[in-house]
Amino acid sequence: MTEKRVSQGVRIGNLHIGAGRPVAVQSMTNTTTADAAETAAQVIELARGGSELVRFTVRDDDDAKAVPYILEKVRNAGVDVPLVGDFHYNGHLLLSKYPDCAQALDKYRINPGNVGSGKHHDANFRTMVEIAVKYDKAVRIGANGGSIDQELLARLIAEDRDSSHPAGAQQVFLNALAESVISSAARATEYGLSPQRLVLSAKISRVNDVIAVYRQLAQRTDFALHVGLTEAGGGEQGLVSSAVALGILLSEGIGDTIRVSLTPRPGETRVHEVEAAREILQSLDMRSFYPQVTSCPGCGRTNRVLHQELAAAVSAYLHDMAPVWREKGIKGCENLKVAVMGCVVNGPGEARDANLGISLPGKGENPAAPVFANGSKWKTLRGDNLREQFLACIDEYVSERLVSS
């Protein structure tokens, strides 16, 4: 991993990002914002699931009127997550008309491709920025590939066509996406917005394109960057595409906040995208949220049922117990690494490498399961209830070898 890009520090409500701080996780509701109770409930769910910023659309008058009530319900629930209003087309009108909405939000998201055209473009944009300055709010200038500033794109296409070394349509498109947010950021600071209140993003739905455009932003600016693959899709497609794009950029030190934009399956909790973002950060050793399980995929040597069932049981147990241990003040539980291995080939080695590990007996092996703690053999488990025995080993390890505050 390359050295992290150090961006401008930004304050968003009570959250501080950039300037070398840990990358924060963001998410967005999919409720009707005008339904303050439903939206607040989802904000609370996302925040308690690990989202450190939550965004929701502010589409019309009813949405804007609901924002102060959403804030009230969220804060009354003891949740202090920053609230981000997502504005398109009419943000200048809504923020001007509803000052309670403008004050309730911690950050405004402005899409430079959707603030108006011609002479109205700059006037509308300026109105939103000046309201942010008035109420001391953060702003994310966030361009999207699907709603790029058409006037800027047309100008850059014309310039490229007349160039002696044309870059081509796709590169011009990516240049336009980057230029849209960079030039908008320059105007925002001209209108009084502090760089310490400004975040940039330029999202697109193709992995290689989003990597290219964020590399350009990182080279050309030192503003804080919100990184994500927009419209990533659902299921494995969305997870894999987001992990590849974010993993590459984060490993290059690019990104101060991230979102994994997944299409949820019917009835699926929105928290799934938060968990995915946290897993990406944890897999890169950038942050620790939950104990991690190392387990082999299994092969013809392993006792397939025993190995699969124990790996699943340990993963579920650690996920459930982590918040309980944190509540008890046990330090370091989120850094705990547990190995569940299926045979003698790699089992003892991987088990020794973890904080706590078990090497299960494979086919034809001695029916005993050595347990290793911090690199040394600790116990040997035998019998038909290895699951219960090993979960008890986890409890014993946590209570005896991790420190309570």
C-alpha positions in Angstrom: 0.0 0.0 0.0 1.3 3.4 -0.9 1.6 6.3 1.5 -1.9 7.8 2.2 -2.6 11.0 0.3 -3.0 13.7 3.0 -6.0 15.9 2.1 -7.4 19.0 3.6 -9.1 18.3 6.9 -12.9 18.7 6.9 -15.4 19.0 9.7 -18.9 17.6 9.0 -21.1 18.0 12.1 -19.1 16.2 14.8 -17.1 14.1 12.3 -13.6 15.1 11.2 -12.3 13.6 8.0 -9.2 14.0 5.9 -5.8 15.3 7.0 -4.6 11.7 7.6 -7.6 10.6 9.6 -9.2 7.2 9.2 -11.4 6.7 6.1 -15.1 7.1 7.1 -18.0 5.1 5.9 -21.0 6.8 4.4 -24.4 5.5 3.3 -27.8 6.8 2.0 -31.4 6.1 2.8 -33.9 4.9 0.3 -37.0 6.0 2.1 -39.4 8.9 1.1 -37.7 11.7 3.0 -41.1 13.4 3.6 -41.9 10.5 5.8 -39.9 11.8 8.7 -40.5 8.8 11.0 -39.5 6.2 8.4 -36.5 8.1 7.3 -35.3 8.8 10.8 -35.7 5.1 11.6 -33.5 4.1 8.6 -30.9 6.8 9.5 -30.7 5.3 13.0 -30.5 1.8 11.7 -27.6 2.8 9.3 -25.8 4.7 12.0 -26.0 1.9 14.5 -24.9 -0.5 11.8 -21.7 1.6 11.4 -22.4 4.4 8.9 -20.6 7.5 10.0 -22.5 9.8 7.7 -26.0 9.3 6.3 -27.3 11.1 3.3 -30.9 11.4 2.1 -32.5 13.1 -0.9 -34.2 16.5 -0.4 -36.4 16.5 -3.5 -39.2 18.9 -2.9 -41.0 21.1 -0.4 -42.4 18.2 1.6 -38.9 16.7 1.9 -37.4 20.0 3.0 -40.1 20.5 5.6 -39.4 17.1 7.1 -35.7 17.5 7.6 -35.8 19.3 11.0 -38.2 16.6 12.3 -35.8 13.9 11.0 -33.0 15.6 12.9 -35.1 15.7 16.1 -36.0 12.1 16.0 -32.5 10.9 15.3 -31.0 13.0 18.1 -33.7 12.0 20.5 -32.7 8.4 19.8 -29.2 9.2 21.0 -27.7 9.1 17.5 -25.3 11.9 16.6 -24.5 10.9 13.0 -24.0 13.8 10.6 -27.0 14.3 8.2 -26.3 15.1 4.5 -28.9 16.6 2.2 -28.7 15.5 -1.4 -29.9 18.3 -3.8 -30.6 18.2 -7.5 -32.1 20.8 -9.8 -33.9 22.9 -7.1 -31.5 23.0 -4.1 -31.0 26.7 -4.3 -34.8 27.2 -4.0 -35.3 24.7 -1.2 -32.4 25.9 1.0 -33.5 29.5 0.5 -37.1 28.8 1.2 -36.6 26.5 4.2 -33.9 27.9 6.5 -34.8 25.3 9.2 -33.8 22.6 6.7 -30.6 24.4 5.8 -29.6 24.6 9.5 -30.6 21.1 10.3 -28.3 19.5 7.8 -24.6 19.0 8.4 -23.6 18.9 4.8 -25.1 19.7 1.4 -24.4 17.6 -1.6 -24.4 19.7 -4.8 -24.2 18.1 -8.2 -22.7 20.6 -10.6 -24.4 18.9 -13.5 -27.9 19.6 -12.0 -27.8 23.1 -10.8 -29.2 24.8 -13.9 -27.9 25.8 -17.3 -26.6 29.0 -18.9 -26.6 32.1 -16.7 -28.6 30.2 -14.1 -25.9 27.6 -13.5 -23.5 29.8 -11.6 -26.2 31.9 -9.9 -27.9 28.7 -8.5 -24.6 27.2 -7.4 -23.6 30.4 -5.7 -26.8 30.6 -3.8 -26.3 27.1 -2.3 -22.7 27.8 -1.4 -23.5 31.1 0.2 -26.1 29.4 2.3 -23.6 26.8 3.4 -21.2 29.6 4.4 -24.0 31.4 6.3 -24.8 28.4 8.4 -21.2 27.0 8.5 -22.1 23.8 6.7 -19.9 21.4 4.8 -20.5 20.9 1.1 -19.8 17.9 -1.2 -19.4 18.9 -4.8 -20.3 15.6 -6.4 -20.4 15.0 -10.1 -21.9 11.8 -11.6 -21.2 10.2 -15.0 -24.9 10.0 -15.6 -25.6 13.7 -15.0 -22.4 15.4 -16.2 -22.4 19.2 -16.9 -23.3 19.1 -20.6 -22.1 22.6 -21.4 -18.6 21.8 -20.0 -18.6 18.4 -21.8 -19.5 20.1 -25.2 -16.7 22.7 -24.8 -14.1 20.0 -24.0 -15.2 17.8 -26.9 -14.8 20.8 -29.2 -11.4 21.7 -27.9 -10.3 18.0 -28.2 -11.6 17.9 -31.8 -9.5 20.9 -32.7 -6.4 19.6 -30.9 -3.4 18.3 -32.8 -3.3 15.4 -30.4 -6.9 14.5 -29.6 -7.5 12.4 -26.5 -10.6 10.7 -27.7 -14.2 10.7 -26.5 -13.8 8.5 -23.4 -10.8 10.4 -22.0 -12.5 13.7 -22.7 -15.6 12.5 -20.8 -13.4 11.6 -17.8 -11.6 14.9 -18.0 -14.9 16.7 -18.0 -16.0 14.8 -14.9 -12.9 15.8 -13.0 -12.9 19.4 -14.4 -16.5 19.8 -13.3 -15.8 19.3 -9.7 -12.4 21.0 -9.7 -13.7 24.2 -11.3 -16.8 24.1 -9.1 -14.6 23.8 -6.0 -12.6 26.9 -7.2 -15.8 28.9 -7.5 -17.0 27.7 -4.1 -13.9 29.0 -2.4 -14.3 32.3 -4.3 -17.8 32.5 -2.9 -16.4 32.2 0.7 -16.5 28.5 1.4 -13.5 27.3 3.3 -11.5 24.4 1.9 -11.9 22.8 5.3 -15.6 22.6 4.6 -15.3 21.1 1.1 -15.4 17.5 -0.2 -15.2 16.4 -3.8 -16.4 13.3 -5.6 -16.7 12.2 -9.3 -18.5 8.9 -9.5 -19.1 6.7 -12.5 -20.3 3.1 -12.8 -17.3 1.5 -14.6 -14.4 0.3 -12.4 -11.5 1.4 -14.6 -13.1 4.8 -15.3 -13.7 5.6 -11.6 -10.1 4.7 -10.8 -8.8 6.9 -13.6 -10.9 10.0 -12.7 -10.0 9.7 -8.9 -6.4 9.4 -9.7 -6.7 12.6 -11.7 -8.5 14.4 -8.8 -5.8 13.2 -6.4 -3.1 14.6 -8.6 -4.7 17.9 -9.2 -6.2 18.8 -5.8 -5.7 18.4 -2.1 -9.4 18.6 -1.2 -10.9 15.8 0.7 -12.4 13.1 -1.5 -15.5 10.9 -1.2 -14.9 7.8 -3.2 -17.4 5.3 -4.6 -18.5 3.3 -7.6 -21.9 4.7 -8.4 -24.7 2.4 -9.5 -22.5 -0.6 -8.7 -25.5 -3.0 -8.9 -26.5 -5.7 -6.5 -25.4 -9.0 -5.2 -21.9 -10.3 -6.1 -21.6 -7.9 -9.1 -22.0 -4.9 -6.9 -19.8 -6.2 -4.1 -16.9 -7.3 -6.3 -16.9 -4.2 -8.5 -17.0 -1.9 -5.5 -14.3 -3.9 -3.7 -12.0 -3.8 -6.8 -12.4 0.0 -7.4 -12.3 1.0 -3.8 -9.5 -1.4 -2.9 -7.2 -0.1 -5.7 -7.9 3.6 -4.8 -7.6 3.2 -1.1 -4.4 1.2 -1.5 -3.0 4.2 -3.4 -4.0 6.5 -0.5 -7.0 8.0 -2.3 -10.2 8.5 -0.3 -11.3 10.1 2.9 -14.9 8.8 2.9 -16.3 5.9 1.0 -19.7 4.4 0.1 -20.5 1.0 -1.4 -23.6 1.8 -3.5 -25.5 -1.5 -3.7 -28.9 -2.2 -5.0 -30.5 -4.1 -2.1 -32.4 -7.4 -2.7 -36.1 -7.1 -1.9 -36.4 -6.9 1.9 -32.7 -6.7 2.5 -31.5 -4.2 5.0 -29.6 -1.1 3.8 -27.0 -1.8 6.4 -25.5 -4.5 4.0 -23.7 -1.7 2.1 -22.3 -0.4 5.3 -21.0 -3.8 6.3 -19.4 -4.2 2.8 -17.6 -0.8 3.1 -16.3 -1.8 6.6 -15.1 -5.1 5.2 -13.1 -3.4 2.5 -11.4 -1.1 5.0 -10.7 -3.9 7.3 -9.3 -6.2 4.5 -6.8 -3.4 3.7 -5.8 -3.1 7.4 -7.0 0.5 7.3 -9.5 0.1 10.1 -10.7 -2.6 12.5 -14.4 -3.2 13.2 -15.0 -6.9 13.9 -12.8 -9.9 14.7 -11.7 -11.6 11.6 -11.9 -15.3 10.7 -9.3 -17.1 8.5 -10.7 -20.3 7.1 -9.7 -22.5 4.2 -12.0 -23.3 1.4 -11.7 -27.0 2.0 -10.6 -29.8 -0.3 -10.7 -33.5 -0.5 -8.6 -33.7 2.6 -11.0 -31.9 4.9 -14.0 -33.2 6.8 -16.3 -30.9 4.8 -19.4 -30.7 7.1 -17.4 -30.2 10.3 -15.1 -27.6 8.8 -17.9 -25.6 7.1 -20.2 -25.7 10.1 -17.5 -24.6 12.5 -16.3 -21.8 10.3 -19.8 -20.4 9.9 -20.5 -20.8 13.6 -17.3 -19.0 14.6 -18.0 -16.1 12.1 -21.5 -15.6 13.4 -20.4 -15.8 17.1 -17.7 -13.2 16.7 -20.0 -10.9 14.8 -22.6 -11.2 17.6 -20.2 -11.0 20.5 -18.0 -8.1 19.3 -20.5 -5.4 20.4 -21.1 -7.2 23.7 -17.3 -7.2 24.4 -17.0 -3.6 23.4 -19.9 -2.7 25.7 -18.0 -4.4 28.5 -14.9 -2.3 27.8 -12.8 -5.2 26.4 -10.0 -3.5 24.4 -8.7 -5.0 21.2 -11.6 -7.4 20.4 -12.1 -5.8 17.0 -8.5 -6.8 16.2 -8.9 -10.4 17.2 -7.9 -12.9 14.4 -9.3 -16.4 14.6 -8.4 -19.3 12.3 -10.6 -22.3 11.5 -8.5 -24.7 9.4 -9.5 -28.0 7.9 -6.5 -30.3 7.9 -2.8 -30.7 8.8 -1.4 -29.2 5.5 -1.8 -25.5 6.4 -3.9 -25.9 9.6 -1.2 -25.6 12.3 0.7 -22.9 10.4 -2.4 -20.7 9.9 -3.6 -21.4 13.4 -0.3 -20.3 14.9 -0.4 -17.1 12.8 -3.7 -16.1 14.3 -4.4 -14.9 17.8 -6.5 -18.0 18.3 -6.7 -20.9 15.9 -7.9 -24.5 15.5 -6.6 -27.1 13.1 -9.4 -29.6 12.5 -8.7 -33.3 11.8 -8.9 -34.0 8.1 -9.9 -37.3 6.5 -7.7 -40.1 7.9 -6.0 -37.9 10.5 -5.9 -38.4 14.2 -9.3 -37.3 15.5 -7.9 -34.5 17.6 -8.0 -30.7 17.1 -5.1 -28.7 18.4 -5.8 -25.1 19.4 -3.1 -22.5 19.2 -3.1 -19.2 21.1 -0.7 -16.4 20.1 1.5 -18.8 18.2 1.8 -21.6 20.8 -0.2 -24.8 21.2 -2.7 -24.2 24.0 -5.1 -27.1 24.1 -6.3 -30.2 22.2 -10.0 -30.7 21.6 -11.6 -34.1 21.1 -15.1 -35.4 20.9 -18.3 -34.7 18.9 -18.9 -31.2 20.3 -15.9 -29.4 18.9 -18.1 -26.4 18.1 -19.2 -25.8 21.7 -15.6 -26.5 22.9 -14.0 -24.0 20.5 -16.6 -21.3 21.2 -15.7 -21.7 24.9 -12.1 -21.3 24.0 -12.9 -18.0 22.3 -14.7 -16.8 25.5 -11.8 -17.9 27.6 -9.2 -16.2 25.4 -11.1 -12.9 25.4 -11.7 -12.9 29.1 -8.1 -13.9 30.1 -5.9 -12.4 27.3 -7.6 -9.2 26.3 -7.7 -6.2 28.6 -10.8 -4.7 30.1 -10.9 -1.0 30.7 
